[in-house]
Amino acid sequence: MIWLTWRQYRVQTLVALVALAVITAVLVVTGLQIRSAYDSGVAGCGDDCGAAKNAFVVQYRTLSFFVTGLLIAVPGIIGIFWGAPLIARELETGTHRLIWNQSISRTRWLAVRLAVVGLAAVAVTGLLSLLVTWWAAPIDRVNEDRFTPLLFDGRGIVPFGYAAFALTLGTCAGLLIRRTVPAMAATLVLFVAVQVLVPYTLRPHFLTPDRTDVALSSVGMASAGADGEPLAPAAGWSATQVLLSGDGDDARVKVGLAKPGAWVVSGIGPVLDRSGEEVGGSEGCAGREIDPMNCFAASDLHVEVAYQPADRYWTFQWIETAFFLAMSGILAGFSALWLRRRLV
């Protein structure tokens, strides 16, 4: 069974290994260049670290987005092209009957296929994830934003869990739909849906967020480049958004805050006075003619913030990895049960 599975998936595996080798070569070369730029421009910046960090961020922003996006896409690709056809192709062509008639149980057939292909999928994704995490380390050290939803998915150990989940999701879809192409489409839709929902519905609640009142008098506006993209963050809390609504005494301001390394989960919040009540109009620095940041600097206003501290990053990585591995086990168990009792 192992040899048969290898022969059926040897082309996909060899293509993945060649692609991994090429990507590794590119990331090693560019990663060493990034470290050289960091050591010469940021590590020894002296009194002008802000300018040096901003130049470093701008230089590698596009490449960083591309590399992170590539890693995020890999588990989905595995689920579509490895997971969905794993069982669906056999059912579609009828070759599963030949195997079952050779004293090989359905459970063993599924287990061997999942184990062989799953180990290959997790190994490829894991190696790429560790390589990308090493490659992006200097950039993450400057930006301090690896806890944000997009970068969290493309760093550390969570891609291991994503790959295992995508493979078993595709396998389960193929088993239920019994057609390869529809199973691939279903895998794509479901995997994308899960990847969008988990960061915003489950992940913020893995641990109870810390809460604090941030005095707006101590907050500056986050720096941004000419294109509006954020630059290297300053220490402490900074305002990322200031939204004005209404006019006159009914005008209200809401402020979005960020802190290097932390993940703010509360979104933008209303401006509050000392008693904790929302305040508007000129008293709340809300007005078309008012510069809110200058007004905040001379006020006693604050914003309530809920956030996950930076030191919880690896705890969240382990929790989410365990969650997706558990989901993979559930899908594999369901597939085995369905294969034994329902499939004829």
N, C-alpha and C positions, 0 to 999 in steps of 0.2 A: 504493500500500500504506500509506503514512504517513497519507494522508487517510482511507482506510477504517478504519484502526486508531483514528484520532482520533474518527471518527464513532461507532464502536462503544463507545468508552470516554469519550466526552465527558461523559456524565451523572456517572459515577464521579469524573472529574477535577474537574468543577465543584463537586460536593458536597465533595470533599476541599479544594478551594481556599476555599470558603465556611467550612468547619469550621476551616481553618487561620487564616483571617482573624479569626474569632470568638475562637479560642483565643489568637491573638496579642494582640488587644485586651485580653483578660482578664489575660494574663500581663504585659503592659506596665504596666497599671494597678497590679496587685498587686505586681509587681516593684519599681516605684518606691516603693510603700508599705513594702515590706520594707527597701529601702535607707534610707528615712527613719527607720524604727524602729531599724535597725542604727546609723546615724550618731548618733542621739540617745541610744540606750540602751547600746550596746556600745562604739562607738569612743571615746566620752568617759566611760567608766565609772569611771576613776580607780582607787581602792583596792578597790572592790566589784565587780570584774569577774565574779566567780563568780555572784553573784546576778543581775547584768544579763544574762549569757549564758544562764543557766538560764531566765529569764523569756522571753527571745527565742526559745529553742528550743521551749519549751512553746507559745508563741503561734502558731508557724507549723508545728508538727509535722504536724498532720493535713493541712493544705493541701499540704505538701511531699510527703507520702506519695501523695496523690491525683495530683499533677502528675507525679511520677516514675512512678507506675503507668500513667498515661495514655501517656507516651512509650514505656514498655516494651511496651505492648499494640499500639502503632501498626504495627510491622513485621509482627506476627502477623495483624492485620486486613488488611493489604495482601496478604499471602500467601494468605489465605482468600478474600477478595472480589475481588482483582485477579488473583492468580497462578493459582489453581485453575481459574477459568472461562476463562482466556486461550486454551487449546487445547481443553479438555474440552467447552466449549459448542459449538465448531465441529464437533468430532467427533460429539457427541451429536445435533446437528441435521442433519449431513451437508453443511453449507455449505462445508466445506473442499474438497470435490470440485470445486465450481464455480470456486473460486479457482485450484486446481491445473491446471484445464483451460484457463486463460488465460495460459499460457506463464510463469507465476510458479513458480519452483522451491520445493520444500519448505523448503530451507535459508534462502532469502531470506525466505520467508513467516514463518518462525519468528524469524529475526534481526530483521526490522523490528518485529514485534510485541513482542519482548522489549526491543528498544532504546527504542521509544517509551514503552511502559508502564513499563519499568524506570527510565528517566530521570525520569519523572514521580514514581514511587514514591520514588526516592532523594532527589529534590529536596524533596518534601513532608516526608519524614522528617528529612532533614538540616536544613532550616530550623527545624523544630520542635525538634530536638535542640539546635541552637545557641541557640535562644531559651530553652529550659529551662535549659541550662547557665548562661546569663547570669542568668536569673531566680533560680536557686538558689545563686549564688555567695556571697552573704553568709551563708546558712544553712550551706553547706559549709565556709566559713571558720571558723565557730564549732564545728561538730560534728567537722570533720576526719575524716570517715568515708567519703569518696567512693570509696575503694579497696575497700570492702566489696562483696560480690557483687551485692546488689540495686541499690545506687546506681551502681556501675560500669556496669551495663547501661543506665542512664538518664541518662548524662552523656557529654559529649565527642563523639567521632567514631564510636564503635562502632555507634550506631544506623544509620549509613550502610550498614555491612556487613550488619547484621541485615536491613534492608529488602531489599537485593539478594538475600540468601540466601533470605528468605521468599518473594520473588516467584518465583525460579527453582525453589524447592522445590515451590511450588504448581503451577507450570507442568509440572514433571516428573511430579507426582502426577496431574494431569489427563491428561497424555499416556499414562500407563500404565493408569490406571483407566478413562478415556474416559467418565466420568459426572461431572457437575458436583458434585452434592451429596456423593457419597462422596469425591471428590477434596478437597473443602473440609474434610470431617471428617478425612481422612488428613493434610492439611496442618496442621491444628490440633494433632493428636496429635504428629506428628513435630517440629514447630517447638517446642512446649512441652518435649518430651523433650530436644531439643538445648540449649535455653536453660537447662534444669536441669542437664544433664550437664557442659556446658563449664566453668561456673564452679568446679565441684568436682572435675573429673577432669583437665582440660587446662590451664586458666588457671594454677593454682598452679605448674605446671612449665614455663611459658614461659621463666623464668629460674630458676636455682638459688637457693633462698631463703637469706637470711642466717640464721645461728644464733647464739644468745647464751644465757648463763646469767643469769637475772634474780634478784637477791637479794630474798627475800621481806621482809627487814627494811626495805626502801626502798619497798615497795608499799603503796598504800592501796586501799580499796574504791571502785570506780567509783560515782559518785553517781547516784541514781535518784529519780524523782518519787514521789508518793503512789500513782500507778497502776502503779508498777514499771517505767515506761519510762525509758530512760537520759536523763540530762541532759548538759549541756556537759562534755566531758572535761577532766580536769586534765592538766598537763604530765607527761611521763614515763610509766612503766608503771603500770597500775592493774589490780586484780583485778576481773573481770566475773562470775566464777563460783567458788564454793568448795563442792565436793561431798564429803560425808563418807560413807564406807561401812564396814561392819563395826563391831565393838565390841572394847573392851579393847586388848590388844596387837596384835590383828589389824586394828584400825581404820586406815583409810587416808584421806588427803585428796588430792584433785586440784584444781588451780587453773587457771582460764582467765584469760589476761592480754590486755590490749589496750594499744596505744600510739597516740596521736593521729597520723593520717595514714598509719599503716602497716596492712598486712593480715597478721594472724597466721594462718598456714596449718596450724599444728601442733595446733590444738584444745586441750582441757584436758590438763594434764600432771601427772604425779605429783610429790610433794614429795621432793626429793633432799637428801642431806647433802653434806659437803665432798668425799667420795670419789666422788660421783655415784651412790650407791646409794639406792634408794627406802627411805624410813624411815617407820614407822608408830607407832601408839600415842601416848603423851604426848610422846615424843621428836620425833615428827613433827607435833605440834600437832593430832593426831587423837583426838577424844573427844567424847562428848555433852556433857560438862561444861566443855569448853574453848572459849574464844572464839578462833577461829583467827587472826584479824587481830592481836589483842593478843599472841598467842603468837608469830606470825611476826615482829613488831616486835623481839622480844628474842632472835631465833634467828639461826643462820648457815645456814639452809636456802635452797634455791634451786629454780627450775624452768627446765628447758631449753625454749627457744622457737625455732621456725622462723618467719620472717616475711619479707614483701616490703616493703622500705623505701618511704617515701612518694615518694622521688625517682624511682621506677620507674613511677609512675602512667601518664605519657604514653607511655612505652615499651610498656607493656602495652596501652594503647589502640591504638597502631599495630599491634602484633603481632596482636591479636584482630581488628581491622578487616581486615588483610591475610588472615588465615585465612578469614574468612567471605566475602570477595571471591573468594578462590581456590576455595572450595567452590561459590560461585555460578557461576564459570567452568566447573568440572567438571560441575555439573548442567546447565548450558546446552549444553556439548559433548555430554554423554550424550543429552540431548533431541534435538539435531540428528542424531546418529548413529542413534538409535532411529527418528526420523521418516523418515529416508532408507532404512533397511534393513529395518525390521520392520513399519512401519505400512502397511496396505493399505486 
